Amino acid sequence: MLAADRSGRRADLFVIGPEPARFLRSSISSAAWALDRSPGALRTFQAVFGSPSIPVREFTAAHAGHVRIIDLRDHLPATVTCLLP
């Protein structure tokens, strides 16, 4: 949904740890697979980007290239990050 937003607001995706960013940048799974449990998001995806058969990594690089992936562990104090999974 961040990639589809055209409001002009900054698109920041906050994650915890390196795994989510690694998945978004390297997964060969399709966007359809990633959106399987969210029919509304899948409809939005198809309306804005077309076929959801595109691999997640290709979508992230092309259509979602403007979305910043921010690992909260890099921005929170150590006293907080030690409590995160």
Secondary structure in CASP SS format (residue, H / E / C, confidence):
PFRMAT SS
TARGET T0000
AUTHOR 0000-0000-0000
METHOD secondary structure of the structure
MODEL  1
M C 1.00
L C 1.00
A C 1.00
A C 1.00
D C 1.00
R C 1.00
S C 1.00
G C 1.00
R C 1.00
R C 1.00
A C 1.00
D E 1.00
L E 1.00
F E 1.00
V E 1.00
I C 1.00
G C 1.00
P C 1.00
E H 1.00
P H 1.00
A H 1.00
R H 1.00
F H 1.00
L H 1.00
R H 1.00
S H 1.00
S C 1.00
I C 1.00
S C 1.00
S E 1.00
A H 1.00
A H 1.00
W H 1.00
A H 1.00
L C 1.00
D C 1.00
R C 1.00
S C 1.00
P H 1.00
G H 1.00
A H 1.00
L H 1.00
R H 1.00
T H 1.00
F H 1.00
Q H 1.00
A H 1.00
V H 1.00
F H 1.00
G C 1.00
S C 1.00
P C 1.00
S C 1.00
I C 1.00
P E 1.00
V H 1.00
R H 1.00
E H 1.00
F H 1.00
T H 1.00
A H 1.00
A H 1.00
H C 1.00
A C 1.00
G C 1.00
H C 1.00
V C 1.00
R E 1.00
I E 1.00
I E 1.00
D E 1.00
L H 1.00
R H 1.00
D H 1.00
H C 1.00
L C 1.00
P C 1.00
A H 1.00
T H 1.00
V H 1.00
T H 1.00
C C 1.00
L C 1.00
L C 1.00
P C 1.00
END
